[in-house]
Amino acid sequence: MRSRRPRGLRCISVWEVSARNGVLALLVATAAVASSPASAVGAAHARAAGGCAGHLLERVSGGTLTEQIVAHGAGPETELVHLCSSSGGRQFTFPEGPEGYGDSFLFAGLAFAGGETAAVAWSWAFQAPPELWVVSLVTHKVLFRKALPRDTANPETFLLGKLVLQRDGSVAWTQSSTSGACEVVEHTSHGTRVLNPTRQAQPASLTLAGTTLRWLEQDGQARTATLR
Protein backbone atom coordinates (compact mmCIF):
# COMPACT_ATOMS: atom_id res chain seq x y z
CA MET A 1 0.00 0.00 0.00
CA ARG A 2 1.17 3.51 -0.72
CA SER A 3 0.19 6.76 0.95
CA ARG A 4 -1.14 9.53 -1.23
CA ARG A 5 -3.01 12.81 -0.91
CA PRO A 6 -6.72 12.43 -1.78
CA ARG A 7 -8.49 14.57 -4.34
CA GLY A 8 -11.59 16.75 -4.26
CA LEU A 9 -14.68 15.25 -5.82
CA ARG A 10 -17.75 16.66 -7.49
CA CYS A 11 -19.44 19.86 -6.35
CA ILE A 12 -19.05 19.05 -2.66
CA SER A 13 -15.23 18.86 -3.02
CA VAL A 14 -14.60 15.93 -0.70
CA TRP A 15 -11.30 14.10 -0.43
CA GLU A 16 -11.32 10.54 -1.72
CA VAL A 17 -9.09 7.58 -1.04
CA SER A 18 -9.47 4.85 -3.64
CA ALA A 19 -8.80 1.20 -2.84
CA ARG A 20 -8.14 -1.03 -5.83
CA ASN A 21 -6.87 -4.61 -5.74
CA GLY A 22 -5.89 -4.20 -2.11
CA VAL A 23 -3.64 -1.22 -2.88
CA LEU A 24 -4.54 2.19 -1.45
CA ALA A 25 -4.13 5.09 -3.84
CA LEU A 26 -4.95 8.70 -3.10
CA LEU A 27 -5.57 10.99 -6.06
CA VAL A 28 -4.70 14.69 -5.95
CA ALA A 29 -7.26 17.18 -7.29
CA THR A 30 -4.90 18.51 -9.94
CA ALA A 31 -2.77 15.48 -10.72
CA ALA A 32 -1.66 12.13 -9.40
CA VAL A 33 1.41 12.43 -7.21
CA ALA A 34 4.06 9.78 -7.66
CA SER A 35 5.78 8.38 -4.59
CA SER A 36 9.33 7.12 -4.22
CA PRO A 37 10.15 3.89 -2.35
CA ALA A 38 9.99 4.22 1.42
CA SER A 39 13.04 4.00 3.63
CA ALA A 40 13.35 1.61 6.55
CA VAL A 41 14.42 3.07 9.89
CA GLY A 42 17.98 1.96 10.61
CA ALA A 43 18.93 2.16 6.94
CA ALA A 44 20.34 5.20 5.16
CA HIS A 45 17.29 7.47 5.10
CA ALA A 46 16.47 9.71 2.19
CA ARG A 47 16.20 13.31 3.35
CA ALA A 48 13.28 15.37 2.12
CA ALA A 49 13.41 19.13 1.69
CA GLY A 50 13.74 20.92 5.00
CA GLY A 51 15.69 18.07 6.62
CA CYS A 52 12.70 15.77 7.22
CA ALA A 53 13.59 12.08 7.33
CA GLY A 54 11.91 9.70 4.93
CA HIS A 55 10.39 10.22 1.51
CA LEU A 56 8.20 13.11 0.50
CA LEU A 57 4.41 12.70 0.67
CA GLU A 58 3.45 16.33 0.09
CA ARG A 59 5.03 19.77 -0.18
CA VAL A 60 2.99 22.96 0.35
CA SER A 61 3.90 26.55 1.09
CA GLY A 62 5.70 26.58 4.43
CA GLY A 63 6.57 22.94 4.85
CA THR A 64 6.56 19.26 3.94
CA LEU A 65 5.03 15.97 5.02
CA THR A 66 7.22 12.85 4.91
CA GLU A 67 7.02 9.21 5.94
CA GLN A 68 9.40 6.49 7.10
CA ILE A 69 8.55 2.81 7.00
CA VAL A 70 9.75 1.00 10.12
CA ALA A 71 10.81 -2.62 9.59
CA HIS A 72 10.37 -5.06 12.47
CA GLY A 73 12.28 -8.06 11.21
CA ALA A 74 9.83 -10.68 9.98
CA GLY A 75 6.97 -8.86 11.69
CA PRO A 76 4.56 -6.36 10.14
CA GLU A 77 5.80 -2.90 9.22
CA THR A 78 4.79 0.34 10.92
CA GLU A 79 5.12 3.95 9.83
CA LEU A 80 6.46 7.24 11.16
CA VAL A 81 5.11 10.47 9.65
CA HIS A 82 6.73 13.90 10.06
CA LEU A 83 5.57 17.49 9.55
CA CYS A 84 8.54 19.80 8.89
CA SER A 85 8.68 23.56 8.44
CA SER A 86 10.57 24.94 5.45
CA SER A 87 12.57 27.25 7.71
CA GLY A 88 13.87 26.92 11.24
CA GLY A 89 14.17 23.14 11.17
CA ARG A 90 11.02 22.67 13.27
CA GLN A 91 9.30 19.30 13.19
CA PHE A 92 6.35 17.34 14.56
CA THR A 93 6.25 13.52 14.45
CA PHE A 94 2.94 11.67 14.67
CA PRO A 95 2.61 8.69 17.00
CA GLU A 96 3.93 5.56 15.30
CA GLY A 97 1.28 3.80 13.28
CA PRO A 98 -0.18 0.43 14.30
CA GLU A 99 1.52 -2.80 13.21
CA GLY A 100 0.56 -3.85 9.73
CA TYR A 101 -0.28 -0.27 8.73
CA GLY A 102 2.95 0.70 6.98
CA ASP A 103 2.29 2.94 3.95
CA SER A 104 -1.26 3.65 5.11
CA PHE A 105 -1.21 7.27 6.36
CA LEU A 106 -4.07 9.00 4.55
CA PHE A 107 -4.26 12.78 4.63
CA ALA A 108 -5.82 15.94 3.21
CA GLY A 109 -5.83 19.70 3.72
CA LEU A 110 -2.15 20.11 4.67
CA ALA A 111 -1.24 23.67 5.78
CA PHE A 112 1.61 25.47 7.60
CA ALA A 113 1.69 28.94 9.18
CA GLY A 114 4.71 31.05 10.08
CA GLY A 115 7.00 28.07 10.62
CA GLU A 116 5.28 27.55 13.98
CA THR A 117 2.06 25.59 13.40
CA ALA A 118 0.72 23.04 10.96
CA ALA A 119 -2.65 21.41 10.30
CA VAL A 120 -3.75 18.29 8.45
CA ALA A 121 -6.70 15.90 8.32
CA TRP A 122 -5.54 12.29 8.55
CA SER A 123 -6.25 8.67 9.45
CA TRP A 124 -4.48 5.32 9.43
CA ALA A 125 -6.12 3.74 6.38
CA PHE A 126 -9.82 3.22 7.23
CA GLN A 127 -9.15 2.16 10.81
CA ALA A 128 -11.06 5.11 12.33
CA PRO A 129 -12.76 8.33 11.22
CA PRO A 130 -10.28 10.97 9.99
CA GLU A 131 -9.25 13.67 12.45
CA LEU A 132 -8.19 17.26 11.92
CA TRP A 133 -5.06 18.03 13.95
CA VAL A 134 -3.50 21.44 14.54
CA VAL A 135 -0.01 21.03 16.00
CA SER A 136 2.77 23.27 17.30
CA LEU A 137 6.11 22.77 15.58
CA VAL A 138 7.72 24.66 18.48
CA THR A 139 6.36 22.73 21.48
CA HIS A 140 5.55 19.50 19.56
CA LYS A 141 2.07 19.47 21.12
CA VAL A 142 -1.34 18.91 19.56
CA LEU A 143 -3.18 22.24 19.94
CA PHE A 144 -6.54 21.08 18.58
CA ARG A 145 -8.07 17.87 17.29
CA LYS A 146 -11.51 17.16 15.89
CA ALA A 147 -13.05 14.07 14.32
CA LEU A 148 -14.32 14.73 10.80
CA PRO A 149 -17.34 13.07 9.18
CA ARG A 150 -16.89 10.25 6.75
CA ASP A 151 -19.46 9.23 4.18
CA THR A 152 -20.99 6.04 5.61
CA ALA A 153 -21.84 4.83 2.11
CA ASN A 154 -18.27 5.54 0.94
CA PRO A 155 -15.96 5.16 3.96
CA GLU A 156 -12.95 6.00 1.78
CA THR A 157 -14.16 9.61 1.53
CA PHE A 158 -12.91 12.55 3.61
CA LEU A 159 -15.66 15.19 3.79
CA LEU A 160 -13.18 18.06 3.84
CA GLY A 161 -12.90 20.91 1.38
CA LYS A 162 -10.41 23.77 1.98
CA LEU A 163 -8.35 24.42 5.14
CA VAL A 164 -6.56 27.64 6.20
CA LEU A 165 -4.37 28.26 9.25
CA GLN A 166 -2.88 31.10 11.33
CA ARG A 167 0.41 31.09 13.23
CA ASP A 168 -1.35 31.03 16.62
CA GLY A 169 -3.17 27.80 15.68
CA SER A 170 -6.50 29.37 14.75
CA VAL A 171 -7.92 27.32 11.88
CA ALA A 172 -10.88 27.35 9.51
CA TRP A 173 -12.11 24.81 7.00
CA THR A 174 -15.03 23.89 4.76
CA GLN A 175 -16.83 20.69 5.74
CA SER A 176 -19.26 19.00 3.37
CA SER A 177 -22.04 16.51 4.03
CA THR A 178 -23.69 13.85 1.93
CA SER A 179 -26.83 16.01 1.84
CA GLY A 180 -24.96 18.65 -0.20
CA ALA A 181 -24.60 21.18 2.62
CA CYS A 182 -21.20 22.75 3.17
CA GLU A 183 -20.22 24.54 6.39
CA VAL A 184 -17.45 27.02 7.01
CA VAL A 185 -16.10 26.09 10.45
CA GLU A 186 -13.54 27.92 12.57
CA HIS A 187 -11.66 27.02 15.74
CA THR A 188 -9.92 29.72 17.79
CA SER A 189 -9.12 30.33 21.46
CA HIS A 190 -12.80 31.27 21.80
CA GLY A 191 -14.02 27.83 20.70
CA THR A 192 -15.43 26.17 17.59
CA ARG A 193 -18.34 27.54 15.57
CA VAL A 194 -20.00 27.44 12.15
CA LEU A 195 -19.69 30.74 10.29
CA ASN A 196 -22.32 30.30 7.57
CA PRO A 197 -25.85 29.62 8.88
CA THR A 198 -27.02 28.75 5.35
CA ARG A 199 -24.44 25.93 5.14
CA GLN A 200 -24.19 26.46 1.39
CA ALA A 201 -20.54 27.43 0.87
CA GLN A 202 -18.53 26.54 -2.21
CA PRO A 203 -16.00 24.13 -0.63
CA ALA A 204 -12.90 25.23 -2.53
CA SER A 205 -13.57 28.98 -2.23
CA LEU A 206 -12.25 29.54 1.32
CA THR A 207 -9.23 31.87 1.61
CA LEU A 208 -7.42 33.71 4.40
CA ALA A 209 -5.69 37.10 4.09
CA GLY A 210 -4.34 38.39 7.39
CA THR A 211 -7.24 37.66 9.74
CA THR A 212 -9.96 37.92 7.08
CA LEU A 213 -11.71 34.78 5.87
CA ARG A 214 -13.46 34.92 2.51
CA TRP A 215 -15.67 32.39 0.75
CA LEU A 216 -18.45 32.15 -1.80
CA GLU A 217 -21.93 30.77 -1.27
CA GLN A 218 -23.41 28.42 -3.87
CA ASP A 219 -25.37 31.37 -5.34
CA GLY A 220 -22.10 33.26 -5.88
CA GLN A 221 -22.50 35.74 -3.03
CA ALA A 222 -19.23 36.65 -1.28
CA ARG A 223 -19.00 36.31 2.49
CA THR A 224 -16.33 37.39 5.01
CA ALA A 225 -15.52 36.75 8.66
CA THR A 226 -12.62 37.46 11.00
CA LEU A 227 -10.48 34.56 12.21
CA ARG A 228 -9.14 35.46 15.65
Phi and psi in degrees as a GROMACS rama.xvg file:
@    title "Ramachandran Plot"
@    xaxis  label "Phi"
@    yaxis  label "Psi"
@TYPE xy
-120.589  149.309  ARG-2
-93.3207  134.901  SER-3
-140.184  167.153  ARG-4
-91.0945  128.349  ARG-5
-68.3619  172.405  PRO-6
-117.953  159.001  ARG-7
-76.2002  145.456  GLY-8
-125.244  141.367  LEU-9
50.6208  -162.045  ARG-10
-74.3306  -20.1327  CYS-11
-89.8429  -1.89799  ILE-12
49.9856  54.059  SER-13
-88.7032  167.417  VAL-14
-102.965  129.056  TRP-15
-116.537  138.9  GLU-16
-112.529  121.509  VAL-17
-99.8227  136.494  SER-18
-115.143  117.358  ALA-19
-132.375  128.591  ARG-20
53.0678  35.5399  ASN-21
77.8479  4.0028  GLY-22
-111.082  125.98  VAL-23
-81.6627  133.804  LEU-24
-137.069  126.414  ALA-25
-102.283  136.283  LEU-26
-109.157  128.4  LEU-27
-78.0091  149.922  VAL-28
-58.9332  -36.7576  ALA-29
-96.1393  -29.6451  THR-30
-169.214  158.202  ALA-31
-73.5443  140.624  ALA-32
-105.662  121.218  VAL-33
-76.3009  152.396  ALA-34
-126.04  137.992  SER-35
-84.154  162.672  SER-36
-58.7085  145.741  PRO-37
-78.4923  157.335  ALA-38
-103.198  141.843  SER-39
-87.1054  138.711  ALA-40
-63.4771  136.182  VAL-41
101.319  -18.9805  GLY-42
-94.2652  -179.578  ALA-43
-74.3634  111.101  ALA-44
-81.5106  139.451  HIS-45
-70.0263  144.387  ALA-46
-109.24  121.004  ARG-47
-79.9731  170.452  ALA-48
-56.906  140.197  ALA-49
86.5855  4.53075  GLY-50
84.7199  8.27478  GLY-51
-72.5083  136.249  CYS-52
-75.3242  151.732  ALA-53
95.0038  -172.647  GLY-54
-100.13  156.095  HIS-55
-74.9749  126.806  LEU-56
-95.4896  -41.4522  LEU-57
-159.571  141.875  GLU-58
-123.328  127.9  ARG-59
-130.181  174.775  VAL-60
-59.0982  122.195  SER-61
100.675  -12.6559  GLY-62
174.897  -176.477  GLY-63
-136.12  160.526  THR-64
-122.636  126.783  LEU-65
-131.499  164.808  THR-66
-136.016  149.013  GLU-67
-124.303  134.063  GLN-68
-92.0206  128.624  ILE-69
-102.546  115.946  VAL-70
-84.946  139.81  ALA-71
-124.761  57.212  HIS-72
61.3092  -127.658  GLY-73
-83.3403  -4.81175  ALA-74
-79.7259  176.49  GLY-75
-69.1775  150.171  PRO-76
-77.1547  157.81  GLU-77
-126.776  -175.479  THR-78
-143.546  139.109  GLU-79
-113.332  133.345  LEU-80
-123.216  135.236  VAL-81
-123.405  138.263  HIS-82
-102.672  127.9  LEU-83
-132.547  133.062  CYS-84
-75.2077  152.156  SER-85
-71.5178  -24.4126  SER-86
-131.283  149.982  SER-87
87.9504  -9.32931  GLY-88
66.1963  21.6361  GLY-89
-81.7641  147.405  ARG-90
-149.133  148.483  GLN-91
-129.736  132.478  PHE-92
-113.415  127.313  THR-93
-69.8738  155.468  PHE-94
-55.1981  143.015  PRO-95
-58.3652  137.883  GLU-96
-67.938  161.295  GLY-97
-67.0711  156.447  PRO-98
-60.4327  139.349  GLU-99
84.5683  2.75601  GLY-100
-113.748  26.6109  TYR-101
-60.7174  142.985  GLY-102
62.7604  32.9004  ASP-103
-129.382  18.6661  SER-104
-79.4073  111.113  PHE-105
-101.814  138.599  LEU-106
-150.907  163.192  PHE-107
-160.718  158.113  ALA-108
71.2593  29.1686  GLY-109
-62.4823  132.245  LEU-110
-149.721  147.322  ALA-111
-125.882  154.384  PHE-112
-142.679  118.99  ALA-113
60.603  18.1676  GLY-114
68.6361  10.2972  GLY-115
-117.536  -30.7031  GLU-116
-132.863  159.484  THR-117
-145.931  157.349  ALA-118
-142.531  145.149  ALA-119
-161.538  146.18  VAL-120
-95.8214  135.559  ALA-121
-155.979  164.253  TRP-122
-159.838  160.324  SER-123
-87.3279  103.571  TRP-124
47.942  -130.311  ALA-125
-110.086  25.0556  PHE-126
-63.4571  -34.5444  GLN-127
-152.893  165.634  ALA-128
-57.6727  146.942  PRO-129
-63.9893  152.448  PRO-130
-125.023  143.691  GLU-131
-89.9589  123.468  LEU-132
-116.402  134.331  TRP-133
-111.469  125.573  VAL-134
-126.236  153.52  VAL-135
-93.0817  125.8  SER-136
-81.9578  -6.90894  LEU-137
-92.1943  -49.3356  VAL-138
-97.285  -10.2549  THR-139
65.0724  27.1624  HIS-140
-108.118  153.966  LYS-141
-83.1991  117.464  VAL-142
-84.3834  -30.189  LEU-143
-158.915  140.306  PHE-144
-143.584  141.848  ARG-145
-149.591  129.665  LYS-146
-67.6406  138.468  ALA-147
-107.317  151.576  LEU-148
-70.115  151.821  PRO-149
-129.644  137.159  ARG-150
-62.3313  114.879  ASP-151
-63.8309  -28.9821  THR-152
-78.5375  -22.3317  ALA-153
-136.308  78.5016  ASN-154
-63.8866  -8.8454  PRO-155
-81.9239  2.20193  GLU-156
-103.342  126.903  THR-157
-89.5754  122.477  PHE-158
-89.0804  61.4258  LEU-159
-127.124  135.579  LEU-160
-100.618  -97.175  GLY-161
-110.797  145.365  LYS-162
-129.717  135.615  LEU-163
-131.292  153.784  VAL-164
-142.786  144.922  LEU-165
-108.184  162.534  GLN-166
-60.1831  -32.8146  ARG-167
-79.8855  0.778763  ASP-168
96.7888  -4.69143  GLY-169
-64.32  137.225  SER-170
-140.704  149.994  VAL-171
-140.081  150.775  ALA-172
-155.72  160.844  TRP-173
-99.7944  135.071  THR-174
-129.129  116.865  GLN-175
-91.5977  167.937  SER-176
-135.752  162.92  SER-177
-67.8541  -15.4796  THR-178
-78.2291  -11.384  SER-179
101.738  -9.90988  GLY-180
-69.9174  154.458  ALA-181
-144.562  115.302  CYS-182
-93.655  149.013  GLU-183
-102.595  117.44  VAL-184
-116.707  140.552  VAL-185
-126.255  150.887  GLU-186
-131.005  125.801  HIS-187
-135.029  -172.267  THR-188
-64.0817  -15.383  SER-189
-90.2529  -4.63215  HIS-190
120.526  -167.971  GLY-191
-114.602  134.867  THR-192
-153.424  157.208  ARG-193
-89.6496  131.524  VAL-194
-94.8631  -16.5566  LEU-195
-120.482  99.8716  ASN-196
-57.0326  -27.8719  PRO-197
-73.7159  -22.9829  THR-198
54.5068  43.6097  ARG-199
-130.977  40.1667  GLN-200
-75.0523  153.822  ALA-201
-80.9249  117.015  GLN-202
-57.0131  -37.0189  PRO-203
-89.2285  2.26206  ALA-204
-87.7694  -8.84281  SER-205
-69.9517  129.599  LEU-206
-135.664  163.039  THR-207
-134.558  125.613  LEU-208
-128.63  110.128  ALA-209
68.126  -114.681  GLY-210
-111.759  8.02115  THR-211
-97.4704  119.571  THR-212
-88.6165  139.55  LEU-213
-134.019  141.489  ARG-214
-154.456  168.453  TRP-215
-112.622  140.411  LEU-216
-80.8006  167.558  GLU-217
-60.7521  -26.5369  GLN-218
-85.0794  4.95131  ASP-219
92.1313  -6.36577  GLY-220
-70.5298  135.753  GLN-221
-84.0975  140.889  ALA-222
-129.582  151.628  ARG-223
-135.785  157.541  THR-224
-156.995  163.047  ALA-225
-104.13  127.645  THR-226
-96.2469  108.166  LEU-227
